Structure formats: structure tokens, C-alpha cells
Amino acid sequence: MNLPAASRLQFTPDLNICRILNGMWQVSGAHGRINPNAAIETMFKYLDAGFTTWDLADHYGPAEDFIGEFRCQLIDTRGKDALSQVQAFTKWVPRPGKMTKKLVEENIDISLRRMNVESLDLMQFHWWEYQDKNYLDALKYMAELQTEGKIKHLGLTNFDTENLKIITEAGIKIVSNQVQFSLVDRRPEVNMVEFCQQHDIKLFTYGTVCGGLLSENYLGKPEPRGFDLSTASLKKYKNMIDAWGGWQLFQELLAILKEIANKHGVSISNVAVRYILDQPTVGGVIVGARLGVSEHIEDNAKVFSFSLDTDDRDRINAVSRQSRDLYQLIGDCGDEYRR
């Protein structure tokens, strides 16, 4: 299975990525047990299908170690040149407080070691407390490590527009921000998209299929209760749906998406992902990979097989207009983590 050229993005001059990123939050422990051997084996399947780009973090359980082991096996079986096909984006999520060059470098070195790389493709930085401006020191030290070659590019995770602006004005070059963005959560459209367009910053989006709720599995089904929601993702995004407009409106959205999906010969999830991929400044959508448990390789590939037309978008937007304003309820991107 070869993905079309449209599946690729020249993200930076040195990084050509797949626009569907394989999300590794699912190996962090909140989604059931993962067999390491089966996980690595599955990573080869993703790579061979054209899904070459991985999104992970220092705190996603063994995710960084999996990348390190995958790279070792790739060298052993296919030679060192094969490494150029893989892009791995990690995160650093420190506790707020005083930041020193030594502290920052020690943490970057841990990721380098675990991932078995000489330089991190993209380090995505998250900070819990905006009132604590030490985040600017952390980013300045990371920019120094970038100059020294330990980091190729700097990105952010769940920063709001206001603080992204502060960072940009401090002269720190940010290439991406990772935010929640879906047909249910369209908060990035309020301020974030425009700012990122102006400053050539890409968005990597998560929650785009609402942990699997945006799929045929939930169309025409009664509202799931707590015990029906078997993963951390399902619980999280069910709460988001409740805030957005509730189960009945969500069923209306699923019904429209199903009609659009049938028209194009694809799935509801494909339509949900395609819609967000088409938004300005979105570089890629992160779709969770439950490695060795369930793969969606063939289904994900269909995202690149069709285009949404004006009628499709109008029908989706008509449902969205009936929902509550999550920006008013929650705030800007990432504010749900800082309340």
C-alpha cells in the first residue's frame, strides 16, 4: 500500500512528514496493556504503509524507548539509511519552577538516549502555569541546544494564542503547536489559526476522531455511560461532547458524516480527519495507534483518497452552528489543562 504524494508535507526544509501522525499516547498505560514485541512489529507495518511520522512524549510510558528499539531494529534489518524515512516528535513536560541550562539539557539528553538519536526532530514543549514565566527560560535554553545540534526544531503543546505570541515576540522560533481540534472542538478557529498563519506555525491536532467516538461504532447507539467508556480517550472526549452539545446533537453530526462518508466510499473517521486536515495551517492530524492491539492502517489511508466538496462542508457546519461555544465555555486551546 503506497500513500499518495498528498499524504506528505514538507514541514521544515529538512523534515518531510506524513500528514497523519501515529500517536503514541496509547502506550502510556491508560489504554490497556501493550506487548513491546508486538508493538515494534506493528511500527514496521505503519512505516511500510507510508505512515512514517510518530508523535510521543517523555511521559507516554515506554514510547521513547519503543522509538529507540524500533530504530535499532531498523538499522539491523534494513541498514542505517532506512532511518531517514522515520520522523519522531517528542515532548518535554516539566514541573513549573526555576529553569537552568543544566536541568533542560539533562532532560533533553534523556530523550536523546531513550530514542537512540543524536538530534531530536521536534521537541514539543508543554508548561502548566502561564503565571510562571520560567517557561521562557526553558525555551531559550532549548533554543541554545538547537544551535548546538541536540534539537532540530522547537514546537509547543497546548499553548494558547496569547502565550504563543509572547514566545514568538521573545524571538524564539516555533514551528508548531499541538492542540485539540475536531468537528466537536473548533476552538482553534477563533484565534489560533490566524496567528499561526501569520507566523508560519503549523498545527498538529489531536482528539480529531474524539478517541474513536467519531465513528460508525457510535452511530444510532444509546448514550454510553462511564463503564462503557473503556479507554482514557473515550472518557475524555465524551466529556467534550457533553460540553459541546450532548449526545443527541452528536448523533445528528454522526448521521450527516455517515451520509458524506457513503458518498465518498470512506468512513466517518475519514471524513472527520479530512475536514480538519483541510483547515488553514494544519500540518497534520494525530491518530492514536494502539500498537499490537488494533490497527487502522488501511482505514487511515483512505483519508487521502477523496476530497470534501462545498456541500459536504456546509452540511457539517450547519450541525456545528447548533452547538455551544466551547471557546466561551473552556477558553482558548489548552485552557482545559490549566483551570
C-alpha positions in Angstrom: 0.0 0.0 0.0 1.5 3.3 -1.1 0.1 6.6 0.1 -0.3 9.3 -2.5 2.0 12.4 -2.6 -0.8 14.4 -1.0 -0.2 12.5 2.2 3.2 14.2 2.6 4.1 17.7 3.9 7.4 19.4 3.7 7.1 20.5 7.3 10.6 22.1 7.5 13.4 22.2 5.0 14.8 19.0 6.5 11.6 17.2 7.6 9.2 15.7 5.1 6.4 14.1 7.1 3.2 12.1 6.8 0.1 14.3 7.4 -1.4 11.6 9.6 0.9 11.2 12.6 0.9 7.9 14.6 0.0 9.0 18.2 1.7 7.0 21.0 -0.3 8.3 24.0 -2.0 4.9 23.7 1.2 3.1 25.0 1.2 5.2 28.2 -0.9 2.7 30.2 -4.3 4.3 30.2 -5.4 2.2 27.2 -4.6 -1.3 28.3 -1.5 -3.5 28.2 0.9 -3.2 25.3 3.2 -6.1 24.3 6.5 -4.5 23.4 7.5 -7.0 20.8 4.1 -6.8 19.0 4.3 -3.0 19.3 7.6 -2.8 17.5 6.5 -5.3 14.9 3.4 -3.1 14.2 5.6 0.0 13.9 7.2 -1.6 10.8 3.8 -2.1 9.3 3.0 1.6 9.8 6.3 2.6 8.2 5.9 0.3 5.2 2.4 1.6 4.6 3.8 5.2 4.5 2.8 6.3 8.0 6.4 7.4 8.8 5.8 10.1 11.5 5.4 9.4 15.2 4.1 11.7 18.0 5.2 10.8 21.5 6.3 12.3 24.8 8.7 11.8 27.7 5.7 10.8 29.9 4.0 8.4 27.5 5.2 5.3 29.3 7.7 3.4 27.1 7.0 5.4 23.9 10.5 7.0 23.6 12.1 3.5 24.3 9.9 2.0 21.6 11.2 4.5 19.1 14.8 3.7 20.3 14.3 0.0 19.9 12.5 0.4 16.5 15.4 2.4 15.2 17.9 -0.3 16.4 15.9 -3.0 14.6 15.5 -0.8 11.5 19.3 -0.4 11.3 19.8 -4.2 11.9 17.3 -5.3 9.2 17.5 -2.5 6.6 20.7 -0.6 7.2 21.3 2.9 8.6 19.9 4.7 5.6 16.4 3.5 6.4 16.4 5.8 9.5 15.9 8.8 7.2 12.4 7.5 6.5 11.3 7.9 10.1 10.3 11.2 11.9 9.8 11.1 15.7 8.4 14.1 17.5 8.6 14.0 21.3 7.6 16.3 24.2 9.0 17.6 27.4 6.5 18.4 30.2 8.5 19.7 33.2 7.1 20.8 36.5 7.0 24.6 36.6 9.8 26.3 38.5 13.2 27.7 38.0 14.8 26.5 34.8 18.6 26.2 34.4 20.6 25.2 31.3 21.8 22.1 33.2 18.2 21.0 34.0 17.0 21.5 30.5 19.9 19.8 28.9 19.7 16.8 31.3 16.1 16.2 30.2 16.8 16.6 26.5 19.7 14.1 26.9 17.3 11.6 28.5 15.1 11.7 25.4 18.1 11.5 23.0 19.3 8.4 24.8 15.9 6.7 25.0 15.1 7.4 21.4 18.6 6.5 20.2 19.0 9.7 18.2 21.8 12.3 18.0 19.3 15.1 17.5 15.6 15.4 18.2 13.5 16.0 15.1 11.0 18.1 17.0 10.8 18.9 20.7 7.3 19.9 21.7 7.3 21.8 25.0 4.3 22.0 27.4 4.1 24.2 30.5 1.4 24.0 33.2 1.5 27.5 34.7 1.4 30.6 32.5 1.9 32.8 35.6 5.3 31.2 36.0 7.3 32.9 33.2 10.2 30.4 33.7 8.8 28.8 30.5 10.6 31.5 28.5 14.0 30.5 30.1 13.3 26.8 29.3 12.6 27.7 25.7 15.7 30.0 25.5 17.9 27.1 26.8 16.3 24.7 24.3 17.0 27.2 21.5 20.7 27.1 22.6 20.6 23.3 22.5 19.1 23.7 19.0 22.1 25.8 17.9 24.4 23.1 19.5 22.6 20.4 17.4 20.7 18.4 20.0 17.3 19.6 18.8 16.4 20.3 15.2 13.1 22.2 15.7 11.1 23.6 18.6 7.4 23.2 18.9 4.8 23.6 21.7 1.9 21.6 23.1 -1.3 23.1 24.3 -0.2 26.7 24.4 -2.9 29.4 23.9 -2.6 32.2 21.4 -1.6 34.8 24.0 1.4 32.9 25.3 2.4 31.7 21.8 2.6 35.4 20.9 4.8 36.1 24.0 7.1 33.3 22.9 7.2 34.5 19.3 7.9 38.1 20.4 10.8 36.9 22.6 12.5 35.8 19.3 12.1 32.1 19.8 11.4 30.3 16.5 8.4 27.9 17.0 7.5 25.7 14.1 4.4 24.0 15.5 1.8 23.9 18.3 -0.1 20.8 19.2 -3.8 21.4 20.0 -7.1 19.7 20.3 -9.1 20.3 17.1 -12.1 18.4 15.8 -15.6 18.8 14.5 -16.6 18.9 18.1 -13.8 21.2 19.4 -13.3 24.0 16.9 -11.7 26.5 19.3 -8.5 26.9 17.2 -10.6 28.7 14.6 -11.2 31.6 17.0 -7.7 33.0 17.3 -5.0 30.3 16.9 -5.3 29.5 13.2 -5.0 33.2 12.2 -1.9 33.8 14.4 -0.2 30.6 13.2 -0.9 31.6 9.6 0.8 35.0 10.2 3.9 33.4 11.8 4.2 30.3 9.6 3.5 27.9 12.5 1.8 24.6 11.8 -0.8 23.0 14.0 -0.7 19.3 14.8 -4.1 18.3 16.0 -5.3 15.6 18.4 -8.7 14.5 19.5 -9.7 14.8 15.9 -11.7 11.5 16.0 -12.6 12.1 19.6 -10.9 8.9 20.8 -12.9 6.8 18.4 -16.3 8.3 19.2 -16.4 9.9 15.7 -17.0 6.6 14.0 -19.7 4.2 12.9 -19.4 2.4 16.3 -21.4 5.1 18.0 -23.9 6.0 15.2 -27.5 5.3 16.4 -26.3 3.9 19.7 -27.6 4.9 23.1 -25.5 7.3 25.1 -22.6 5.4 26.7 -22.2 5.5 30.5 -18.9 5.7 32.4 -18.3 1.9 32.4 -19.0 1.7 28.7 -16.0 4.0 28.0 -13.1 1.6 28.2 -10.2 4.0 27.5 -8.9 7.3 28.9 -9.5 8.8 25.4 -13.2 7.8 25.3 -13.8 9.2 28.7 -12.0 12.5 27.9 -13.8 13.1 24.6 -17.3 12.0 25.9 -16.9 14.9 28.4 -16.0 17.2 25.5 -19.2 16.1 23.6 -21.3 16.7 26.7 -20.0 20.3 26.9 -20.3 20.8 23.1 -24.0 19.9 22.8 -24.7 16.5 24.2 -25.4 13.0 22.7 -28.5 13.9 20.6 -26.7 16.6 18.7 -23.7 14.3 18.4 -26.0 11.7 16.8 -27.1 14.4 14.2 -23.4 15.0 13.4 -22.7 11.3 13.0 -25.7 10.9 10.7 -24.5 13.7 8.4 -21.0 12.4 8.5 -22.2 8.9 7.6 -24.1 10.2 4.5 -21.0 12.1 3.4 -18.8 9.1 4.1 -21.1 6.8 2.0 -21.0 9.3 -0.9 -17.2 9.1 -1.0 -16.9 5.4 -0.1 -15.0 6.1 3.1 -15.6 6.0 6.9 -17.0 8.6 9.3 -13.5 8.9 10.9 -12.0 9.6 7.5 -14.4 12.5 6.9 -13.7 13.9 10.4 -9.9 13.8 9.8 -10.2 15.1 6.2 -12.2 18.1 7.4 -9.5 19.1 9.9 -6.6 18.4 7.6 -8.2 20.9 5.1 -8.2 23.7 7.7 -5.6 26.5 7.2 -2.2 26.0 8.9 -3.0 22.4 10.0 0.1 20.4 9.2 -1.1 17.0 10.4 -3.6 15.1 12.4 -2.5 12.7 15.2 -4.4 9.5 15.2 -3.8 7.2 18.1 -2.0 3.9 17.4 -2.8 1.1 19.8 0.3 -0.8 18.8 -0.2 -4.5 18.6 -3.8 -4.2 19.8 -5.8 -2.6 16.9 -4.5 -1.1 13.7 -6.3 1.4 11.5 -3.7 1.5 8.8 -6.0 0.7 5.8 -8.8 3.0 7.1 -6.4 5.9 7.8 -5.0 5.6 4.2 -8.4 6.4 2.8 -8.2 9.9 4.2 -6.0 10.7 1.2 -8.4 9.1 -1.4 -11.1 11.8 -1.5 -11.9 15.5 -1.1 -14.8 17.2 0.6 -16.8 19.5 -1.5 -18.6 22.7 -0.6 -21.9 20.9 0.1 -20.2 18.4 2.4 -18.6 21.3 4.4 -21.9 23.2 4.5 -23.8 20.3 5.9 -21.2 19.7 8.6 -21.1 23.4 9.5 -24.9 23.5 9.8 -24.7 21.0 12.7 -21.7 22.8 14.3 -23.7 26.0 14.4 -26.2 24.3 16.7 -23.6 23.5 19.3 -22.4 25.5 22.4 -19.4 27.8 22.0 -16.6 25.8 23.6 -14.3 28.9 23.4 -16.7 30.7 25.7 -17.1 27.7 28.0 -13.5 26.5 28.2 -11.3 29.2 26.8 -8.5 29.1 24.2 -6.6 26.0 23.1 -5.1 24.1 26.1 -7.1 26.1 28.7 -8.8 22.9 29.8 -5.4 21.8 31.3 -5.0 24.9 33.3 -8.3 25.5 35.1 
